[in-house]
């Protein structure tokens, strides 16, 4: 089964004298996305960051040589562009001086590629993020019905949503695939582009986070457990987030005396990666982390849906010192929307909003997201009413 991605066909998004940048974790299908392009009669130069000559060319910043490189091509497509030094400056030369050239580049490492492309290409580029496969893509690409997706839900929670994992035929194959991704690709960019002196310490840190999804995290406690100072922990967490491993969520508050805001929560971009890091692929019905997995899954699927359907929102969690909490808070259109993630609930049972949530934010809405209704929350959300 070949799964059509939300940006496919990507060529329809290209514009002359503009750079289209596709970010995302390794192994989510960026290379496949550009290989599937159909440019018709247009002349295309295909290249990759693995090409030593291309790396030398762009690093030289030789104006004439870079213009000559583009020849009489209509389209330049570079995969793994984060491997090319000074890629941003080189692309700027091409955009500014090569008439009607469209450029498409992919990069698996946002912290490397964004730093090189952001400033040189201000106003000259558009960025997209490609995630592991979303429930939205599977449903509206008609790969699965709502019934089929709900039936396979536990598989997505345990093995995640990387393309190779989703298309694997057996559970053993799924486990092998996600373990290989976690072992071989997850930290490849981090170790290549950042001064990480102790990969074991990094792995220890990310494993600690894996056990704490859905909970507020103390940076000081993390540092004590892995033998780092707080500043180093903060640096490592920032790198992990920019490398699409984890996602930070901060607390929401208008009443600082009652509500927790200083600590953050961290979710994994993919629950399969999280489970591979802690070596736990047990069936969902015998696990003691069902609620944590469900919350992580729902949060990330909603993030994908918002990104793919251009629904802008500030996202937080909410919790009081008294223990009342709302898992996901969206601030959009001047309004607040609260969502609680519940893996287990009685059919037809309506969950009440926390009293302090209703008391402090009378204008806010509240909804419980369960396996029965989650597809409405992470599916077609582009027309949600404010």
C-alpha positions in Angstrom: 0.0 0.0 0.0 1.4 3.4 -1.0 0.1 6.2 1.1 -0.5 9.6 -0.5 0.9 12.4 1.6 -1.0 15.6 2.3 1.4 17.7 0.2 1.3 15.4 -2.7 1.8 16.4 -5.5 4.4 18.7 -4.1 5.2 20.3 -7.5 1.9 22.2 -7.4 3.3 24.3 -4.5 6.4 25.4 -6.3 6.7 29.0 -7.5 9.4 30.6 -9.8 12.2 32.4 -8.0 11.1 30.9 -4.6 12.5 28.1 -2.5 10.1 25.5 -1.1 11.6 23.9 2.0 10.3 20.6 3.4 11.4 19.9 6.9 10.7 16.8 9.0 12.2 13.9 10.9 14.2 11.3 9.0 12.3 8.4 7.4 8.9 10.3 7.2 8.9 10.2 3.4 10.5 13.5 2.2 12.6 11.8 -0.4 9.7 9.8 -1.7 7.6 13.0 -1.8 10.1 14.7 -4.2 10.8 11.5 -6.2 7.1 11.3 -7.0 7.1 14.7 -8.6 5.8 14.9 -12.1 7.3 18.1 -13.7 6.1 17.2 -17.2 8.2 18.9 -19.9 10.1 21.0 -17.4 13.9 20.4 -17.2 14.8 19.3 -13.7 18.2 19.1 -11.9 18.0 16.5 -9.2 20.7 16.6 -6.5 21.4 15.5 -2.9 23.4 16.7 0.1 25.4 13.5 -0.2 27.0 14.9 -3.4 30.5 16.0 -2.4 31.0 18.3 -5.4 27.7 20.1 -4.6 28.8 20.7 -1.0 32.2 22.1 -2.2 30.4 24.3 -4.7 28.0 25.9 -2.3 30.6 26.3 0.4 32.8 28.2 -2.0 30.1 30.9 -2.5 31.5 31.3 -6.0 28.8 33.4 -7.7 29.6 32.4 -11.3 30.0 28.8 -10.5 26.7 28.5 -8.6 24.9 30.2 -11.5 26.5 27.9 -14.0 25.5 24.9 -11.8 21.8 25.7 -12.4 22.4 25.7 -16.2 19.2 26.0 -18.2 17.1 24.0 -15.8 13.5 25.0 -14.8 13.5 23.2 -11.4 16.3 22.5 -8.9 15.4 19.7 -6.4 17.9 19.0 -3.6 17.3 16.2 -1.1 19.0 16.2 2.4 20.0 19.8 1.9 21.1 20.2 5.5 24.3 18.5 4.6 25.4 21.3 2.3 27.4 24.1 4.0 26.2 27.7 3.2 23.2 26.3 1.3 21.2 29.4 2.1 23.6 31.8 0.5 23.9 29.7 -2.6 20.1 29.4 -3.0 19.8 33.2 -2.6 22.2 33.7 -5.5 20.0 31.4 -7.6 16.7 32.9 -6.6 17.9 36.5 -7.2 19.8 35.9 -10.4 18.3 32.9 -12.2 15.0 33.9 -13.9 12.0 31.6 -13.5 14.0 28.9 -11.6 11.9 27.0 -9.0 13.7 25.4 -6.1 12.7 22.5 -3.8 14.8 21.3 -1.0 14.2 18.8 1.8 16.0 18.6 5.2 15.7 16.2 8.1 17.2 18.6 10.6 15.4 21.9 11.2 18.1 23.3 13.5 20.8 22.9 10.9 18.7 23.8 7.8 16.7 26.6 9.4 19.8 28.3 10.6 21.4 28.3 7.1 18.2 29.2 5.2 16.2 31.5 7.4 18.2 34.8 7.2 19.6 34.5 3.7 16.3 33.6 2.2 14.0 36.0 4.1 11.0 36.6 1.9 12.2 34.2 -0.7 11.1 30.8 0.8 8.2 28.9 2.1 8.5 26.1 4.6 6.4 23.0 5.2 6.8 20.3 7.8 6.2 16.7 7.0 5.4 14.5 10.0 4.9 10.8 10.4 1.7 9.7 8.7 -1.4 11.3 10.2 -4.8 9.9 10.9 -6.1 12.7 8.7 -4.1 11.5 5.7 -5.1 7.9 6.2 -8.8 8.8 6.5 -9.2 11.5 3.8 -6.8 9.7 1.5 -9.4 6.9 1.7 -6.7 4.4 2.8 -8.9 3.3 5.8 -12.5 3.9 6.9 -13.2 5.4 10.3 -14.1 1.9 11.5 -10.8 0.4 10.2 -8.8 3.2 11.8 -10.4 2.8 15.2 -9.9 -1.0 15.0 -6.1 -0.4 14.4 -5.8 2.3 17.0 -3.8 0.3 19.5 -1.3 -0.5 16.7 -0.7 3.3 16.1 -0.3 3.9 19.8 2.3 1.1 20.2 4.2 1.1 16.9 3.7 4.7 15.8 3.0 6.2 12.3 6.2 6.2 10.3 5.4 5.3 6.7 7.5 2.1 6.8 5.8 1.0 10.0 2.3 1.8 8.8 2.8 -0.2 5.6 4.4 -3.2 7.4 2.3 -6.3 7.2 2.9 -7.9 10.6 3.4 -6.6 14.2 6.8 -8.2 14.2 7.7 -6.2 11.1 6.3 -3.0 12.6 8.4 -3.5 15.7 11.6 -4.2 13.7 11.0 -1.1 11.6 10.5 1.3 14.5 13.4 -0.1 16.5 15.7 0.3 13.4 14.5 4.0 13.0 15.1 4.7 16.7 18.5 3.0 16.6 19.9 4.1 13.3 18.3 7.5 12.4 16.8 9.2 15.4 19.9 11.0 16.6 21.9 11.0 13.4 21.5 14.7 12.7 22.0 15.7 16.3 25.3 13.9 16.6 26.4 15.1 13.1 25.6 18.8 13.6 25.9 19.5 17.3 28.7 19.2 19.7 27.2 16.3 21.6 30.1 14.7 23.5 28.2 11.9 25.2 25.6 10.2 23.2 24.8 7.9 26.1 23.9 10.8 28.3 21.6 12.1 25.5 19.9 8.7 25.3 19.5 8.6 29.0 17.8 12.0 29.0 15.4 11.2 26.2 14.5 7.9 27.9 13.7 9.7 31.1 11.4 11.9 29.1 9.8 8.8 27.6 8.7 7.8 31.0 7.2 11.2 31.8 5.0 12.0 28.8 1.9 13.8 30.0 3.5 15.0 33.2 5.2 18.3 34.0 9.0 17.9 33.9 11.5 19.3 36.3 14.7 20.3 34.5 16.7 20.2 37.8 15.5 16.7 38.5 16.4 15.5 35.0 19.8 17.0 35.4 20.4 15.2 38.7 19.4 11.9 37.2 21.7 12.1 34.2 24.5 14.1 35.7 24.0 17.4 33.9 23.6 20.9 35.0 20.3 22.7 34.3 21.7 24.7 31.4 23.0 21.7 29.6 19.7 19.9 30.1 17.9 22.9 28.5 20.3 22.9 25.6 19.8 19.2 25.0 16.0 19.5 25.2 16.1 22.4 22.7 18.2 20.3 20.3 15.9 17.3 20.6 12.9 19.5 19.9 14.5 21.1 16.8 15.4 17.6 15.6 11.7 16.5 15.7 12.1 14.1 18.5 10.1 15.8 21.3 7.7 18.7 21.4 7.5 21.1 24.4 4.2 22.4 25.8 4.0 25.1 28.4 1.3 25.8 31.0 -1.5 28.3 30.5 -2.5 30.8 33.2 -4.2 34.0 34.0 -4.1 33.4 37.7 -0.4 32.7 38.7 -1.2 32.1 42.3 -3.4 29.0 41.6 -2.1 27.7 38.3 1.1 26.0 37.3 3.1 27.6 34.6 6.8 27.2 35.2 7.2 23.5 34.2 6.7 22.1 30.7 5.3 18.9 29.3 7.1 17.0 26.6 5.5 14.8 24.0 7.2 12.6 21.4 6.5 13.2 17.7 5.9 9.5 17.4 4.6 7.1 20.1 6.4 4.2 18.4 9.8 6.0 18.9 8.8 6.5 22.5 8.1 2.9 23.0 11.2 1.8 21.2 13.3 4.0 23.5 11.9 2.2 26.6 11.7 -1.2 24.9 8.0 -1.7 25.6 5.8 -3.0 22.8 3.3 -4.8 25.1 -0.3 -4.9 24.0 -2.3 -1.9 25.0 -4.7 -3.8 27.3 -1.9 -4.9 29.6 0.0 -1.6 29.8 0.0 0.8 32.7 0.7 3.8 30.5 -2.4 3.7 28.3 -3.5 7.2 29.4 0.0 8.7 28.7 0.2 7.1 25.3 -3.3 8.2 24.4 -2.6 11.8 25.4 0.7 11.9 23.4 -1.0 10.4 20.4 -4.0 12.7 20.5 -1.8 15.8 21.0 0.5 15.0 18.0 -2.4 14.0 15.7 -4.1 17.3 16.5 -0.8 19.1 15.8 -0.5 17.4 12.4 -4.1 18.2 11.6 -3.6 21.9 12.5 -0.4 22.1 10.5 -1.8 20.4 7.4 -5.1 22.4 7.4 -3.7 25.8 8.4 -5.5 26.1 11.7 -3.4 28.5 13.7 -3.5 28.2 17.5 -1.4 28.7 20.6 -1.3 25.4 22.5 -0.8 24.8 26.2 -1.8 22.5 29.0 -3.6 23.8 32.2 -3.2 22.6 35.8 -3.8 24.1 39.2 -1.8 23.5 42.4 -4.9 21.6 43.6 -4.5 19.0 40.9 -7.2 20.1 38.4 -6.1 19.9 34.8 -6.9 20.1 31.2 -4.6 18.2 28.8 -4.8 20.4 25.7 -5.7 24.1 25.6 -5.9 25.9 22.3 -6.1 29.6 22.1 -7.4 30.7 18.7 -9.6 33.4 17.4 -9.5 35.1 20.8 -11.2 32.1 22.4 -10.1 29.2 24.6 -10.8 25.6 23.9 -10.1 22.9 26.5 -9.7 19.2 25.7 -9.2 16.3 28.0 -7.8 13.0 26.7 -9.5 9.8 28.1 -8.5 6.4 26.9 -11.2 4.6 29.0 -14.7 6.0 29.5 -18.1 4.6 29.8 -20.1 4.8 26.6 -22.3 7.9 26.5 -20.7 9.2 29.7 -20.2 13.0 29.6 -17.1 14.2 31.4 -17.5 17.4 33.5 -15.0 20.2 33.1 -12.9 21.0 36.2 -14.6 23.5 38.4 -11.7 25.9 38.4 -11.5 25.8 34.6 -15.2 26.8 34.4 -14.7 29.4 37.2 -11.6 31.1 35.8 -12.5 30.8 32.1 -16.2 31.1 31.8 -16.0 31.8 28.0 -13.9 28.6 27.4 -15.3 25.4 25.9 -14.5 21.9 27.1 -14.5 18.5 25.4 -13.4 15.0 26.2 -11.5 13.2 23.5 -11.9 9.4 23.5 -11.2 6.6 21.0 -14.9 6.9 20.0 -14.8 10.5 18.9 -11.1 11.3 18.3 -11.3 11.2 14.5 -13.6 14.3 14.7 -10.8 16.0 16.6 -7.8 15.0 14.4 -9.6 14.7 11.1 -11.1 17.4 9.0 -10.8 20.4 11.3 -10.3 23.2 8.7 -13.9 24.3 9.2 -14.1 24.2 13.0 -16.3 27.0 14.4 -14.7 29.5 16.7 
